[in-house]
Amino acid sequence: MTSPRDPLPLSGRQPRAVRSALAVLEEVVAAGPGVTAKEISAALRLPQATTYRLLNLLVGEEYLVRLPDLKGFALGRRAARLALPVTVAPPTAARAVVDHLRGLVRWGVHLAWLGAGQVTLVDPDPDHPPSDAALLARYPQASALGRLLLAEQPDWRALVRDLRVFTEYTVSTPAALTAALDRVAADGLARQCGELRADRGCIAVGVRAPGDGRLVAGLALSGPAQRVAEPNPELVALLREHADRLAPLLA
Amino acid sequence: MRDRPVVPRLRQRSPVHGLRRRGLGPLEVLAQSVSGAAPSAAMAATPAIVAVSAGGATVWSFVAATVLALLIAGCIARFTRRMAAPGGLYTLTAKGLSPGAAFACGVALLVGYGMLAAAALVGGATYLQALVLRLGGTGSVVLPVVAVVVVGLAAGGLALRGVRLSARVVLLAELVSITLMLAIFVLLLAAPLPGPDAAQPGLGLGGVAAGVLPALAAFIGFEVATSLGAEARRPFRSVPRAVTATAVVSGLLCVFAAQTQVVGFAAAPGGLAGQNAPVAVLATARGWPWVAPLLDLGLTMSFFACVLATVNGIARVLFSLGRDGVALRGFGRTHPRFATPHVAIGVVAPVLVVVLAVALLAGAPLGGTLTFLLTVGTGGFLVAYLLVCLAAPVFLRRIGELTWPAVAATAVIAPILVAVLVAFVARSGGTPVVVVLAALAVAGACWFGWLRLRRPDRIAGIGVYDETVADDVLGADVVGAGVPGGGDGPGTGGPGTDGPGTGGSRGPDARPDRAA
C-alpha cells in the first residue's frame, strides 16, 4: 500500500531520474527477459552506477525481478499494474449461459474477467446495473468479485491500494480482510453485504479453467443486502452450476 | 533478435519453499535485527569493558566501531538488495567466494549465533536473578537454571510457531527495554554529580584502536535480519534497510551510553574501567535505588528478545545447510502449518538449554560463562563478517555490476577486520576461548573434508536462496518456464497472458514436504 507521505514537489535531478527509471523499464521490455545491467546501461547510454541503482530500486519495488542467475532482469508481476488489462468480449455461448441464469433469478447477474489481476466487468446485467466499473476495479476488497481475485493472490496487499470505507459495513482492517479472504478460499464463495452501497450486496463464485484450475472470471449475483446475508443454498447452487458451465467457454 | 539474451529456466517454486514467503512487514524485519544486536544490553555492559582497553578514548572507540559496522552493513547490502537468502551471510558468501569459504562462513555463523543465543540466555538469567535479589528474594543456582530452561524452550516454541509472532514479541520486548535504558541514561546525564570537572579525555589513536574490538562486540547479531530475506514482504528494500538502521541505532545508543558513563565516572579513581555494574552505581550515587531493578528488568527483556532473534537466525542457517545437503537433509524440512524450519529449531533450542543447564548446575559462574560465550561468539562473527566483505566485490564482478565504491569499501574494511581478528586471537591467547575456537575450526574442517570426499557435487552447488520463480515474473510462460497446460495463446508477454492462475504453485504441487 502506498500512502502519499511526501508531498514535496520534484526537485533538482529527480525528473531525470524518473525518466531514466521509466527508460530502464522500457528497455527490459524491449530487450526481453534475461537482459543484463551492462546491456541496459549500454543501450540507454546511462552511467553504469546509475543504472545499477535504478535497477536495484525497481527490483526492490518488484516492478522488475532478477532471474535465477542474478545477472538477467525480467518484468515482475507488479509491472502488470502499469498496463490496462486486455479485455475480450465473452463468446456468445457464454453470454447465453449468463442470460439463462438471469431468466431464473430475480437478482442482478454480472460476469467479470479476473484473469488480468483486475476486476473487469464484461457482461453486466442491463436490468440491474452494478456499481461503477472503475470503482470495482479500484477497490477489489469491497466487492464479492474482487474478493475472489484477492483470495487467489499469495499476498492481497499487492492488489489493494487503500482500505477505503464506503459504508459502515465495509471491511476496513487488514486482519478482517485476511479473515474474509481465508473464508473465500475455503468456501469458494465470496460475499459482501452492504459494503460498497449500504442497501446492496453480492455473492460471487469463480470460473476456473478446466485444465489447471486457474481463476479466469467471476460470476456474481447482486441483490438487497439483507437477502444476500442469508445462506441462500439454492441460489448458490444455481450460481455454481452456471459457473461450471461457463468454465469451458471462457478458459 | 540477434542478441536476444539467453534466459535461464525458471523454477515453479523457490528452492527454499516451505517458509512463508513475502509475509513480514519492514518493522518486523527491523525488530529482528535490533534484537539480535541487543543494544540495550550493550548500552549497559559494553562501555565499561571497552574502557578497560581504550581508557579515555572509549567514546571514540564506539564511534569507530559504528563506522566499521556501517561498512559491513554496506557490504551485506550489496547482496541483500539483489537476493534474499534464509542462510544469511553463509549463502551470501557462497555467491561470491568458493564453496569452501562459504562453508567456513556457515560454520562461523553457526558458532556466532549459537554462542550469542547461549550468551543471551545466560545474560537474561543473570539479570533476572539480580532483579529477584534486589526485590528481596534469595539467590540460588536453581533460579538461573529454571530461567534458562523456561526461556530457552519458550523461545524455541515462539520461533516454531511462526516468525511473525516471534518478531512481534521481539519488537515489544526490545522497545520496552530500549525505552527504559534511554530514560535511565537521560536522567543520569541530566543530573550530573557535583564534583571536580571531568578532565577532557585524551584522544589517543592507540586507545581507539584497542577499544574497537570490544566495542564491535556490541554490534554482533545486527545482521540477523538477512535470514528473514525470503519471508519479508519487500525483501530487497526492507532487509538492507533493517541491517543498516540497526547499525546506526545501536551505534548512536552505545555512543550515548558510553558518553554518559564516561562523564559519570570521570571523577572516580580508575574511571569507568574499574566498574562492574556502572549504571547501577551511578544511579545509587544519586540516591535513586529504584533505577537498579528497572535496569535489571530492561536487560532481562533485551537478552530474552536476543535469544529469540538468534534462535530464528541459527535455525535458518541450519535450514539452508540442510537444503544444500551439506548438513542433515532433515534440517531443511519445514512445518506444514507454521512454515518454519521446525526440525532445526527443535534441535537447536533443546541442545542450547540442556548444555547450559548442565553447565550451570555443575557450578559454572554466571558472569564468567556470559563473557566466555560472548567472546567465542564474537570470534565466529568476525570470521563471517570478513568473509562476506571479501565476497561482495567478487559477487558484483560475477554478475557484471562491479563499481569502484564496492571495491574501495572492501579494501578498507578487510584489512581492518583482519587486524581486529588478529588482535582478538592475541588477546584471547592461552585462554580456553582460543582452544574452543580452534576445536570448532578443526571440527568444521573435518566436516568439510568428509563432504569433499563423499559429496563433492553437493559442495559445488552450495548456496540455495529464494530464487525468482515463474510466479514472480510477468508473462512467465513466455520466459519459458514451461507452465503446464500453457493454453494461453501465443503470449506476447502482455498482462493478458498472466492470470493469477499461474499461482498454481499454491496448489498441491507446491510443497510435497507438507504432506509429511
Interface residues (C-beta under 8 A of the other chain):
Chain A: V29 A31 G32 P33 G34 V35 T36 A37 K38 E39 Q48 A49 Y52 N56 V59 G60 E61 E62 V65 R66 L67 P68 D69 L70 K71 G72 A74 L75 G76 R77 A79 A80 A83 P85 V86 L114 G115 A116 G117 L149 E152 Q153 P154 D155 R157 R208 A209 G211 D212 G213 R214 L215 V216 A251
Chain B: D3 R4 P5 V6 V7 P8 L10 R11 R21 R22 G23 R81 R82 M83 K95 R233 R234 F236 R237 I399 G400 E401 T403 P405 E467 T468 D471 D472 V473 L474 G475 V478 V479 P484 G485 G487 G493 G494 P495 G496 D498 G499 P500 G501 T502 G503 G504 R506 G507
